[in-house]
């Protein structure tokens, strides 16, 4: 069973029509020796805080955070006030279950779209978020950032696509199958000039946090 929590003010903010930020922060860092990615140190604070700040500064509200590995410790150590929190008990099964958890948690809000961001990509900042939000406000229902023409994260889904995304999200594939099936409807936003999609999977990647 998914456990969600959050304050009423955050729920009310969604009713204003703002794009919701959906941060997937459940990973256990298996190839990092079991260090939960949300708690990796970034400039003296847990990495999850940096991603939340990027979503907010880029124009998202509310911000829904999906926790999994060491969820209780993340709640204790990270400053996530004002965020909506959902816990994915099946986080070890892969990104797909966290995506489903997050979209389900947002279903009761008035958010017209959700921008999905991964916690372990510290070189993606608010400028990228803002570009995708702007594309949605211009009429795009499916949006993805690209880097040198290669599709990556974040991705944005208008509400009418949430059920389809959740149905296709299995294992560690996230929304890849859904996006491939709806390629003709997808708006691609090039972001290589302002960010890089490097993620933190192995000890060698920890240099990205410096």
N, C-alpha and C positions, 0 to 999 in steps of 0.2 A: 504494500500500500504506500502511496506517495504521501509524504507529509509536507504541507505547505504552511508558511507563516508570512506575515507582513503587516504593515500598518495600514489603517484605513486611508490615510492621506495618499499613499502610493496607489491604492486601487482607484481613488477618485481622480488622480492625475491621468490615468489611462482614458477616462471618459472625455478628456479634452481633445482626443483625436491624435495624440502624439504616437509616433512609432515606438513600440516597446523594444527595449534591448533584452536579448535572451543570451545570457552568458553560460556556456557549458564549462563547468569547473569541477567535474566529478572525478576526473582521472586520477588513478593511483600511482602513476609514474613507475610502472613495472620495470622499464629499462633504465630507470634512475635509481634502482635499488629500493623501490617502494616508497619514494618520497612523493606525497600528494602534490600535484602541480599547483593547486590553489595556494599552497603554503610556501612555495619556493620564494626565497628572499629577493626582493627587487628594491634597491635603494633604501634598505632598512625596513621595508614593510612587506607583507605577503603579496604575492603577484596578483592575486584576485582583486585586490584594491585598485591596482593600476588599470585593469581591464574595465572595472566598473566606472572609474573616472573617465576613461576614453569614451564609453558609451554615453555617459551623461553629457560630456563636453561636446560630443558630436550631435546632440539633439535628441537623444532617446529618453523616454520616460513613460511608464515606469521601467525599472531595470529588474528583470527576473534572473536570479542566479540559481543554477542547478548544482547542488552539492552531492557528493557521494563518498569517496574515500576520505576518512578522517573528518566526517561532516561536523561532528561535535567540536573538534579542535579548531576547525575553520571558523565556526561561529564564535568561539572564545577568543581567538587571536586576531581575526580580521575585523576591520571596521566596515560593517555592511549596513549601517543604519539607513533607513529609507528604502532599502532593497526588498523585493519579494524573494523569499527563499523557498526552494523546493528540494526535497531530498529524494534521490533516485536509489532505492535499495538494490537495484540490478545494475549499478554502474559498471561492474566488472564485465558485463556482457558487451560493452562497447558504446560508442557515441550515439547509436540509434536510440537506445533506451533513454538516454538523457535528453535527446531532442524531443522525443514523445512526452517525457515528463514535463519539460518546459512549456511546450505548446498546450498541454492539458491544463497546466497551472494558469496560463494566460487566457484560457477560454472564457472565463468569467469577467474579464476586463473589457473595456471598450476600445482597446487598441486596434487600429485598422490594419496593422502589419507588425511583424516581428523581425528584427534584425539579429541574426544569429552570429555570435562571436565566440571564438575559442580562447580559453584562458592562457594558453601557452604560446601566444604569438606576440611578444612584447614590442615588435617593430611595427605593429599595426596600431595606429593612434586615432584620435578623434577626427582628423582630416578625412580619413577613409570613411568613417561612419557618416560624416556629414555629406560626402558625395553620394553615398547610397540612399540616404534619407532624401536628398534633393531629387534623385532620380524617381523615387516613389512619389514624391509630391508633384512631380511632372507627369505622372500617370502610369508609371511602370509598376506592375504587380509582382514581378519576379526579377530580382536584381542580384548580380554577383560581382564582386571585385575581381579584377584580373591583374596579373603582374607579368608584363612582357607578353601579353596575349594568352597566358595560362590562367584558367579559372581557379580561384581560391576563395578564401574567406576575407571578410564577412559575406554572408548572403542574406537577402531580405525576401520575406514571403508575405504577400497580402493575405488577410484573414481567410479569403475564400479558398486559399490553397492549403491551409493548415491541416485539414483532414487528410488530404492526399499525401502531404509530406509525411505525416505521422504513420500512415499506412505503409509507406515505402521505406521507412527508416528501420533497418534491421542491422544487427551486428555492429560493426565498426564503420559502416558505409555512410551513416548519416543521411544526408539528402542527395547524395550523388546520383542515385538511380532516378529519383524524381526529376532532378534538374536535367539529366540526360533525356528523359522522356518528353520534357517540355522545353527543349532547346530553342524551338522556334519562337517561344514567348519570352525568352530570357533576355533581359537588358544587361549587357556587360559594361562595367565601368572600369577603365584602366586607372590603376593606382600606383604603378611602379615609380612614378616621379615623387611620391610622398611617403611610401612605405615599402616594406619587404615582408614576404609571407613566411619567413623562417620560423620553425616551431622548435619546441624543446622536448626532445624524446630521449636523448642519450646524454651521459655525462659530458661529452664533448660539446653539446649544445648549450651548456650552462654559461658559456662565455657571452651568450646573448643577453644575459642579465646584468652584465657589467657596464 
